[in-house]
Amino acid sequence: MIAMSAHNMIKYLNHQTEENVQTKLIHFIFNHYHTLQHMTIIELAQRCYVSTASVSRFARNFGYHSFDDMKNSIATEMTISEPYVTYRMTKQSLKELSSHPDEFYRLFADGIITSIKDTVNTLPFEAIDMLLHRILQTDDVILFGYDIMIDELRIFQSTLLSCGIIVRLGETPDVQLELAKHLTSHSTAIVFSSFGTFFAKLPTVYSHIVQSNAHLILVTQMPGSNIYTGVFDEVLPISSKTNVEAGSYPMNFLLDYMARRIFVLQR
């Protein structure tokens, strides 16, 4: 199985109203992730007043191969070593945020606005319409993304459902892998990846997608071609330049537009 991220443990907590073994372990792991990597399974079990078997089941339930696999993965995910990676900030931006938060906020807002406005001149509107027509005309449409992008795609999926349009979305890496394995020549697979994290984090899913006979579409904020774009039947870059600090706001804005546009096209 593909290991789920710490983000999915938070999702699990959001669906629980009472404490159980899993919620107890999740709380402890998040509160002690700095030292988790140095703990044994016996130590963690004793600290949480559960059995070692419960810890092993917990790890497997969240997609990890073993306790060691889980603790190493969680430690890596939770440790913020480079703010540029985690918060998409340069050293200068971090310094600005520390000393002049109001100025940072203004510049941050300006960057987001600029990146969204950039899509106005870059967005391939005809290609987007073709994509939406394909969604309307294809029975088997599967959306792929990673981490927070899944949340945005879930909203898009729900909006389509209100129009009577059904598309599938794997909310976990394991489900995405199964969906990728079952793609056929009658399927359309649409990957939404702002900066390519999907390819880096889910290489097995990506591999099955590109090996399938499905019609493959990539929607991205990365302009130009790279090692991933060549295997897609269609590549829709929505930005003229990569603005990592602005994040995925242009993609979120696009999904909102697409939901409104497909409603009009369907009428």
C-alpha positions in Angstrom: 0.0 0.0 0.0 1.0 3.6 -0.4 1.5 5.4 2.9 -1.1 8.1 3.6 0.1 11.5 4.8 -0.3 13.1 8.2 -3.0 15.2 6.5 -5.2 12.1 6.3 -4.8 11.5 10.1 -6.3 15.0 10.6 -9.2 14.0 8.3 -9.7 10.9 10.4 -9.9 13.1 13.6 -12.5 15.3 11.9 -14.8 12.4 11.5 -14.6 11.2 15.1 -16.7 12.5 18.0 -15.3 10.2 20.7 -11.8 9.1 21.7 -10.6 5.7 20.6 -7.3 3.9 20.2 -6.6 5.6 16.9 -7.4 9.1 18.0 -5.3 8.6 21.1 -2.3 7.6 19.0 -2.8 10.4 16.5 -2.9 13.0 19.2 0.3 11.6 20.7 2.1 11.4 17.4 1.3 15.0 16.5 2.3 16.2 19.9 5.6 14.3 20.0 6.7 14.0 16.3 10.1 15.5 17.2 10.9 12.5 19.3 8.8 9.9 17.5 11.6 8.8 15.2 13.7 7.7 18.2 10.9 5.7 19.9 10.4 2.0 19.8 7.0 0.5 19.3 7.0 -0.6 22.9 7.7 2.9 24.1 4.9 4.4 22.0 2.5 1.7 23.2 3.3 2.3 26.9 3.1 6.1 26.5 -0.4 5.8 25.0 -1.5 2.9 27.3 -2.3 0.6 24.3 -0.8 -2.7 23.2 2.0 -3.0 20.6 -0.5 -4.9 18.5 -2.8 -1.9 18.5 0.1 0.3 17.3 0.9 -2.1 14.5 -2.7 -2.2 13.4 -2.8 1.6 13.5 0.2 1.9 11.2 -1.4 -0.6 8.7 -4.8 1.1 8.9 -3.2 4.3 7.7 -1.3 2.6 4.8 2.1 2.1 6.3 4.0 -1.1 5.9 5.2 -1.1 9.6 5.7 0.9 12.7 9.2 1.9 11.6 7.8 3.0 8.2 5.2 5.1 9.8 7.4 6.8 12.3 10.0 7.7 9.7 7.4 9.0 7.3 5.6 11.0 9.9 8.9 12.5 11.2 9.8 13.6 7.6 6.3 15.0 6.9 6.0 16.9 10.1 9.5 18.3 10.3 9.8 21.8 8.7 13.3 21.9 7.5 12.9 24.4 4.6 10.2 27.1 4.9 10.4 27.6 1.1 9.1 24.1 0.6 6.5 24.0 3.3 5.2 27.6 3.2 6.6 28.4 -0.3 8.6 31.3 1.2 12.1 32.6 0.4 14.5 33.7 3.1 13.6 37.3 2.2 9.9 36.6 2.6 10.5 35.0 5.9 12.5 38.0 7.1 9.7 40.3 5.9 7.0 38.4 7.7 9.0 38.5 10.9 9.7 42.2 10.9 6.9 43.7 8.7 3.9 41.4 8.7 1.6 44.1 7.2 4.0 44.6 4.3 4.4 40.9 3.8 0.6 40.5 3.7 0.3 43.2 1.1 3.0 41.7 -1.1 1.5 38.2 -0.6 -1.9 39.5 -1.7 -0.4 41.3 -4.7 1.4 38.1 -5.7 -1.8 36.1 -5.6 -3.7 38.7 -7.5 -1.0 38.9 -10.2 -0.8 35.1 -10.6 -4.6 34.9 -11.0 -4.6 37.8 -13.5 -1.9 36.0 -15.4 -4.3 33.2 -16.2 -6.6 35.6 -18.0 -4.0 36.0 -20.7 -2.6 32.5 -20.5 -5.6 30.2 -20.0 -6.3 28.2 -23.2 -10.1 28.8 -23.2 -10.8 26.7 -26.2 -8.9 23.7 -24.7 -10.7 24.2 -21.4 -14.0 24.0 -23.2 -12.9 20.9 -25.0 -12.0 19.4 -21.7 -15.4 20.2 -20.3 -17.2 18.8 -23.3 -15.2 15.6 -22.8 -16.3 15.5 -19.2 -19.9 15.8 -20.4 -19.6 13.2 -23.1 -17.4 10.6 -21.3 -18.9 8.1 -18.9 -15.6 7.3 -17.1 -13.8 10.5 -16.0 -11.3 10.2 -13.2 -9.7 13.2 -11.5 -6.2 12.8 -9.9 -4.4 15.1 -7.6 -2.3 15.2 -4.4 -3.0 16.3 -0.8 -4.7 19.7 -0.7 -5.5 19.6 -4.4 -7.8 16.7 -3.5 -9.9 19.0 -1.3 -10.3 21.4 -4.2 -11.2 18.6 -6.6 -13.8 17.3 -4.1 -15.6 20.7 -4.2 -15.4 20.6 -8.0 -16.8 17.0 -8.0 -19.7 18.0 -5.8 -20.5 21.0 -8.0 -20.6 18.8 -11.1 -22.8 16.3 -9.2 -25.3 19.1 -8.6 -25.5 19.4 -12.4 -26.1 15.6 -12.7 -22.5 15.0 -13.9 -20.6 12.2 -12.2 -16.8 12.0 -12.2 -14.7 9.9 -9.9 -12.0 11.0 -7.5 -9.7 8.9 -5.4 -9.4 10.6 -2.0 -6.5 8.5 -0.8 -3.4 7.3 -2.6 -4.5 3.7 -2.4 -7.8 4.5 -4.1 -6.1 6.6 -6.7 -3.8 3.6 -7.5 -6.7 1.3 -7.9 -8.5 3.8 -10.2 -5.3 4.2 -12.2 -5.0 0.4 -12.6 -8.5 0.1 -14.0 -8.3 2.9 -16.6 -9.4 1.8 -20.1 -9.5 3.2 -23.6 -12.9 4.5 -22.7 -11.6 6.5 -19.7 -10.4 10.1 -19.4 -7.8 10.7 -16.7 -7.3 14.3 -15.7 -4.4 15.2 -13.5 -4.4 18.5 -11.7 -0.9 19.4 -10.4 0.1 23.0 -9.8 3.8 22.5 -9.5 4.4 18.7 -10.1 4.1 17.5 -6.5 1.7 14.8 -7.7 4.4 13.2 -9.8 7.0 13.3 -7.0 4.7 12.0 -4.3 2.7 9.4 -6.2 5.1 7.9 -8.8 3.3 4.5 -8.8 -0.1 6.1 -9.5 1.5 8.2 -12.2 3.2 5.2 -13.8 -0.1 3.3 -14.0 -1.9 6.3 -15.5 0.6 6.8 -18.3 0.7 3.0 -19.0 -3.0 2.9 -19.5 -4.9 3.4 -22.8 -7.0 6.3 -21.3 -7.1 9.8 -22.8 -4.7 11.7 -20.5 -5.0 15.4 -19.7 -2.7 17.4 -17.4 -3.8 20.8 -16.0 -0.9 22.6 -14.5 0.6 26.0 -13.4 3.9 25.0 -14.9 4.6 26.6 -18.3 6.6 24.8 -20.9 7.4 21.1 -21.2 9.2 18.8 -18.8 9.8 15.1 -18.3 6.2 14.6 -17.3 4.2 16.5 -19.9 5.3 14.5 -23.0 3.3 11.4 -22.0 -0.1 13.3 -21.9 -2.4 13.6 -24.8 -3.2 17.2 -23.8 -1.3 19.6 -21.5 -3.1 22.7 -20.4 -0.7 25.2 -18.7 -2.8 28.0 -17.1 0.1 30.3 -16.1 2.9 31.9 -18.2 5.4 31.6 -15.4 5.8 29.6 -12.2 5.0 31.6 -9.1 5.4 29.1 -6.2 5.0 31.6 -3.5 1.5 32.5 -4.7 0.5 28.8 -4.3 -2.4 27.1 -6.1 -4.8 30.0 -6.0 -4.8 30.2 -9.9 -5.8 26.5 -10.0 -8.5 26.9 -7.4 -9.8 29.9 -9.4 -9.8 27.8 -12.6 -11.8 25.0 -10.9 -14.4 27.5 -9.8 -14.6 28.9 -13.4 -14.8 25.4 -14.9 -17.7 24.5 -12.6 -19.6 27.6 -13.7 -18.7 27.2 -17.4 -19.8 23.5 -17.6 -23.1 24.5 -16.1 -23.6 26.9 -19.1 -22.3 24.4 -21.6 -24.7 21.7 -20.3 -27.8 23.9 -20.8 
